[in-house]
Amino acid sequence: MNKRHIISKRVRHIPPSGIRKFFDIIASMDGVISLGVGEPDFVTPWHIREAGIYSLEKGYTSYTSNYGILELRQEIARYLKARYNLDYDPEREVLVTVGVSEGVDLALRAILDPEDEVIIPAPTYVSYTACTTLSGGVSVPVPTTMDSGFQVRAEEIEERVGPRTKAILIGYPNNPTGAVVDRKELTRIADVARRHNLIVISDEVYERLVYGVEHTCFATLPDVRENTILLGGFSKAFAMTGWRLGYAVASADIIEAMMKIHQYTMMCASTMAQMAAIKALKEGDPHVQEMVTSYDQRRRVMVKGLNDIGLTCFEPKGAFYAFPSIRSTGLSSDEFAERLLLEERVAVIPGAAFGECGEGHVRCCYATSMAEIEEALQRIGNFVKRHRSR
Amino acid sequence: MNEILKILEQDARKTPEQLATMTGIPLAEVEETIRKAESDRTILKYKTMVNWDKLGEEQVWALVEVRVAPQRDVGFDAIAERLYRFPEARTVYLVSGTYDLSVLVVGKTMQEVAGFVSAKLAPIEGVQGTVTHFLLKRFKEDGEILEGEEGPKRVPIVP
């Protein structure tokens, strides 16, 4: 049998990851400083880890409800009430997922019919487009640029609404740009969604990591409750990436539909992780504050450093990424990333990995030690100097 | 102010320029804050935490429990002062419980530490008794785990 026919057209249609080759290069090198990571450099706070360990000691090793442990759903509902004054019924409107990644997948699969379109501001987190394709949908990017601070505008979204448009998928604070969108613009996006009867999937996994601004939770906007799927998680705020735990909240019919897929494909999220997450929500806040302060300090150093080098960088207000322009070097983002790695042993992610409009940029994660950030900036500076003078 | 001091507490080598970048506070203000904190002894000193075990240097640490009779008007302060003047007494705390002063004594040998306790510390007027605990192993000090601490094990490239 010809191998080409074994793999489904849908999967074949998804282009291979552009960053795969960097793995192989890094594996063959010593002394690489990686700004290519996408997760905190903190280990999960000990008392959260300890709660996971304790759950094992006590024998919590069985399945949980498909929706997730009720106490955890109650804690999630309580958290959303306390933080955003949102009211979600923990029994019918909260679903515990295996990371926000699963939440994105479930949300798209729950609402999309073949050829339905999803409008996605770009540059975008890589899985939005792929999951849309895997769900049988078609992604419609809305390019944004550094000149406008990577802000998506409601009318740019509305221009792309067609008869097959089903949803808008946004993720702010944004990976890879670090941009946040203010309440005013989000309200206008909500208006577009309401006018055209669209679902808004709002991935807010970075909600706690904002600097000097307040995060606007999309679900808090007026009259959006019925058509909003809010996705949140534990990975970034509590440094729990490896635990794979997130949640979705939405109206009961949507959560019911998402749960239907979740129960047949996943059953439930890991019990140990759910037990640890309860502790995180109950007692984790001081740790979050500490980590945010630390990211903020490193953010300033990274952004100033990149600008000083001549890689123009707009000020990211959220997440833990800087997304500088590399156009002054004349290199493509892929060339820049590959040569920087080979010549200076610093890993960054080419912007093109996040969509065409990411070209001309690279993503630098500042969730790494200050000493490494300073050394990396030194090396990037040497690299840029060399390549600009050519 | 607090943010600057917290950063310096973790890394005293941060320059005012670095502190200004990290906090977004203007350089002149950072310098003024540090100058003021140094002059009013909010910043006591800048020091380096050394793990002498790495050099194989013999050091003997002992925690000494000291029971004392408090004195009229000054309580424990006068005796504490007589005690903390000795350079061998690395830290001196007044504590609640079955004894009064907790003293960390550091010396080169057990004899040296024992000699200090019996010849200098115990004879101080008002000291009623001492119990000496020699430290066998230091696991964590001032928030730093001395050995075996590993950071997160991350894959280097993640979208």
Interface residues (C-beta under 8 A of the other chain):
Chain A: S17 I19 F22 F23 I26 V32 S34 G36 V37 G38 E39 P40 D41 F42 V43 Y125 V126 S127 A239 T293 Q297 R298 R300 V301 K304 A347 I349 A353 F354 M370
Chain B: E3 I7 D11 Q18 T21 M22 T23 G24 G151 P152 R154 V155 P156 I157 V158 P159
